[in-house]
Amino acid sequence: MSWTEVFPYLSDDLIAEFEENATAAELEELEEWFGVAETINPQPDKPEIASMTLFWKHTQASDPELPTPTRERMISAGRLGLIKRFKPWESYVEPVLFHGKEMAEQNPETCFRIYLASDLAFLIPDFIELGWEIKLMKSPSLRYCPGGFWRFLALEDEGKLVTIMDSDRTGFASSEVARTRAMADSGLGVWRVPGYYNAEIKETVRYRPLLGGHFGARGGYPMSTWIKAFTWHARRGTMPIEVTLPGYGTKNINATLWPNYGFDEWFQLAIYPRLAPSGVLTFVPMDTRSLLMPMDIEYATWANPASEVVYIKP
């Protein structure tokens, strides 16, 4: 049983349908969500990129709108009753401010790049002081998406070694970048830590071959086109979301609703067959118990027999 016989993916036909049928208004909307307005402190000569995203929105479409961000509002979000998940300043901004300069100094060949929501432009001087490159986006994001996608745009940079991270893990950037270098030294094209979540098949199928903040790849993919095509189909209901598994029947993939949390990792699942032929370096936590990972590993080694598996401490 092949991976692509079980899991839906972003096929050539789906991309062609988007390119042929998306209207001018739809393309304009997609560009507003995923487009870069300005690049600040560009670093085109560095061969590596560590790519992160920063925005301040709630995670679900049903959540209320947040007020216009300011530094003071983000710092005082708890007191102001604006937190539904994590504290925005302490969780996502402070790790960059505390560790960003140190990580950049430890990795002089790496361009540390932040894809910054349009309404967080007041943070630009902070990132310049850290020595980071800033991609100021056209959008402030809607909820978790489109912001959750922006960091993937770095994979368009031809010839670069790209590490995708969450900003709250900035202090671990050196070890993540080291994995990307190990991938390249092994002659492979992508590394990942699969998301098995210990309860991967319940009401929905939760397994993810790629996690948004734990992977890297060689750049050179038409990522903007893939993201826009995927989002266009998902919003129209033409992106398949069902998985049929022996013993479980047909179930939906988890977190397939735009613009909610997890939709970005559904996109990663959908493009996995486009990345796997380049060769996959898989880091598997030793406590993994997964029904679907064997099929995933089998597919990776079929797509490129040079693919490797490394077991790591959980």
C-alpha positions in Angstrom: 0.0 0.0 0.0 1.7 3.2 -1.2 1.5 6.5 0.7 0.0 8.3 -2.2 -2.7 5.6 -2.5 -3.8 6.4 1.0 -3.1 10.1 1.6 -4.4 12.8 -0.7 -1.7 15.2 -2.0 -1.3 18.3 -4.1 -1.1 16.7 -7.6 0.0 18.2 -10.9 -3.6 18.2 -12.0 -4.7 20.2 -9.0 -2.0 22.8 -9.6 -2.9 23.0 -13.2 -6.6 23.5 -12.4 -5.7 26.4 -10.1 -3.4 28.0 -12.7 -6.1 27.7 -15.3 -9.2 28.7 -13.3 -8.3 31.0 -10.5 -9.9 34.4 -11.1 -8.0 37.7 -11.0 -9.8 38.6 -7.8 -8.9 35.2 -6.2 -5.2 35.7 -7.2 -5.2 39.2 -5.8 -6.6 37.9 -2.5 -4.0 35.1 -2.3 -1.2 37.5 -3.1 -2.4 39.8 -0.3 -2.3 36.9 2.2 1.0 35.4 1.1 2.9 38.2 -0.6 6.0 40.0 0.7 5.7 43.8 0.8 9.3 44.6 1.5 12.7 43.0 2.3 14.7 44.8 5.0 18.4 44.1 5.8 18.7 41.6 2.9 21.4 39.0 3.1 21.4 37.3 -0.3 25.0 36.0 -0.2 24.6 33.7 2.8 24.2 30.1 1.7 21.8 29.1 4.6 18.5 30.4 5.8 16.8 29.9 9.2 13.2 30.9 8.5 10.6 31.9 11.1 7.2 33.6 11.2 5.9 36.2 13.6 2.3 37.4 13.8 -0.3 38.0 16.6 -3.6 36.4 16.0 -5.9 33.9 17.7 -5.8 30.4 16.2 -9.4 29.7 15.1 -11.8 31.5 12.8 -14.4 31.4 15.6 -12.1 33.4 17.9 -12.7 37.2 18.2 -10.5 39.8 16.5 -7.5 41.1 18.5 -6.9 44.9 18.7 -4.2 46.5 16.6 -0.9 45.2 18.0 1.5 47.5 19.9 4.5 46.5 22.0 2.6 47.5 25.1 -0.5 45.4 24.2 1.6 42.3 23.5 3.6 42.6 26.7 0.4 43.2 28.7 -1.8 40.7 26.8 -2.6 38.7 29.9 -3.7 41.6 32.0 -5.8 42.9 29.1 -7.6 39.5 28.7 -6.2 39.0 25.2 -4.7 35.5 25.6 -6.4 32.3 24.5 -3.3 30.1 24.1 0.2 31.4 24.8 1.5 34.8 25.9 2.5 36.5 22.7 5.4 38.5 24.0 7.0 36.0 26.4 6.4 33.0 24.1 7.2 34.2 20.7 9.0 37.6 20.8 11.3 37.4 23.8 13.0 34.1 22.6 14.1 35.9 19.5 15.2 39.1 21.4 17.1 37.0 24.0 18.8 34.5 21.6 18.6 35.9 18.1 21.9 37.8 18.2 23.8 34.8 19.8 22.4 32.4 17.2 23.4 34.7 14.3 26.9 35.0 15.7 27.2 31.2 16.2 26.1 30.6 12.5 27.7 33.4 10.4 26.8 31.5 7.2 23.1 31.5 8.1 20.7 34.3 7.2 18.2 34.5 10.1 15.0 35.5 8.4 11.7 36.6 10.0 8.5 36.8 8.0 6.8 39.6 9.9 3.1 40.4 9.9 2.3 43.8 8.4 0.9 45.1 11.7 4.1 44.2 13.7 6.4 46.6 11.7 7.2 48.4 15.0 9.5 45.4 15.7 11.7 46.0 12.6 14.4 48.0 14.5 14.7 45.1 17.0 15.3 42.6 14.3 17.8 44.9 12.5 19.7 45.2 15.8 19.9 41.4 16.0 21.3 41.2 12.5 18.3 39.5 11.0 16.7 39.8 7.6 13.1 40.9 7.7 10.4 40.0 5.1 7.6 42.4 5.9 4.4 40.8 4.7 1.4 42.4 3.0 -1.0 40.8 5.5 -1.3 40.9 9.3 -2.6 37.3 9.0 -6.3 36.4 9.5 -6.0 33.8 12.3 -3.2 31.2 12.5 -3.2 31.3 8.8 -1.9 32.7 6.4 0.8 33.6 8.9 1.7 29.9 9.7 2.6 29.5 6.0 5.0 32.4 5.5 8.1 30.7 6.8 7.8 28.1 4.1 8.3 30.7 1.4 12.1 30.6 2.1 12.1 27.2 0.3 11.8 29.2 -2.9 15.4 30.4 -2.6 17.3 28.3 -5.1 20.5 26.6 -3.8 20.0 27.6 -0.2 20.0 25.2 2.8 16.7 26.2 4.5 15.8 25.4 8.1 12.2 26.0 9.2 11.6 26.9 12.8 9.2 28.3 15.4 10.3 31.6 16.9 9.8 30.2 20.4 12.7 27.8 19.7 15.2 30.4 18.6 17.6 29.3 21.3 17.8 25.9 19.7 18.6 27.3 16.2 22.2 26.0 16.1 21.1 22.4 16.6 18.3 22.7 14.0 20.7 24.3 11.4 23.1 21.4 12.2 20.4 18.9 11.1 20.0 20.7 7.8 23.8 20.6 7.2 23.8 16.9 8.1 21.1 16.4 5.5 23.1 18.1 2.9 26.3 16.2 3.8 24.4 13.0 3.3 23.3 14.0 -0.2 19.7 14.3 0.8 17.1 17.0 0.1 14.9 17.2 3.2 15.0 16.4 6.9 12.0 16.1 9.3 10.7 14.9 12.6 7.4 13.2 11.9 4.4 14.3 13.9 2.8 11.1 15.2 1.1 12.6 18.3 0.7 9.3 20.0 -3.0 9.2 19.1 -2.8 9.5 15.4 -6.1 7.8 14.4 -9.2 8.9 16.4 -12.1 10.8 14.9 -9.6 12.2 12.4 -6.2 11.1 11.1 -3.6 13.3 13.0 -0.4 11.9 11.6 1.9 14.4 9.9 5.0 13.4 7.9 6.3 17.0 8.4 6.0 19.4 11.3 5.9 23.1 10.7 8.8 23.9 13.1 11.0 20.8 12.8 12.2 20.4 9.3 14.6 21.7 6.6 15.3 21.3 2.9 17.3 22.4 0.0 15.6 25.5 -1.5 14.4 25.8 -5.1 10.7 24.8 -4.9 7.8 26.9 -6.4 6.5 27.3 -2.8 4.3 30.3 -3.4 2.5 28.6 -6.3 2.0 25.4 -4.2 0.7 27.4 -1.2 -1.7 29.4 -3.3 -3.0 26.4 -5.2 -3.5 24.4 -2.1 -5.3 27.2 -0.3 -7.5 27.9 -3.3 -8.6 24.2 -3.6 -9.1 23.9 0.2 -11.4 26.9 0.4 -13.4 25.7 -2.6 -13.7 22.1 -1.2 -11.8 20.6 -4.1 -8.8 19.5 -2.1 -9.5 15.8 -1.0 -9.4 15.4 2.8 -10.3 11.7 3.3 -8.0 8.8 4.2 -9.1 5.1 4.0 -7.2 2.8 6.3 -7.6 -0.9 6.8 -9.5 -1.6 10.0 -10.5 2.0 10.4 -12.5 2.8 7.3 -12.6 6.3 5.9 -11.7 9.2 8.1 -11.0 12.9 7.5 -7.5 14.3 7.9 -7.2 16.5 11.0 -7.2 20.3 10.9 -8.2 21.0 7.3 -10.2 24.2 8.0 -8.8 27.5 6.8 -7.6 29.7 8.5 -7.3 27.6 11.6 -4.4 26.2 13.6 -2.9 23.1 11.9 -3.9 24.0 8.4 -0.3 24.7 7.5 0.8 21.2 8.5 -2.1 19.8 6.4 -0.4 21.6 3.5 2.9 20.0 4.4 1.3 16.6 4.3 -0.1 17.4 0.9 3.3 18.4 -0.5 5.3 15.6 1.1 5.3 13.5 -2.1 6.8 16.5 -3.9 9.7 16.6 -1.4 10.4 13.0 -0.7 12.1 12.1 -4.1 15.0 14.4 -3.1 15.8 12.0 -0.3 14.6 12.2 3.3 16.6 12.2 6.5 14.1 11.2 9.2 14.7 11.8 12.9 12.5 9.4 14.9 12.1 9.8 18.7 12.9 6.5 20.4 9.5 6.5 22.2 7.5 6.6 19.0 4.6 4.2 18.8 3.0 4.7 15.4 0.8 2.7 13.1 1.4 5.0 10.1 5.1 5.7 10.4 6.2 2.3 8.8 4.2 3.2 5.7 5.7 6.7 5.7 9.3 5.3 6.0 8.6 2.7 3.3 7.4 5.5 1.0 10.4 7.7 1.7 12.9 4.9 1.0 11.0 4.0 -2.2 10.9 7.6 -3.4 14.6 7.8 -2.8 16.6 4.7 -1.7 19.3 6.9 -0.2 16.8 8.1 2.5 18.0 7.5 6.0 16.4 7.1 9.5 18.1 8.3 12.7 16.7 7.5 16.1 16.9 10.3 18.7 16.1 10.7 22.4 12.6 12.0 23.0 
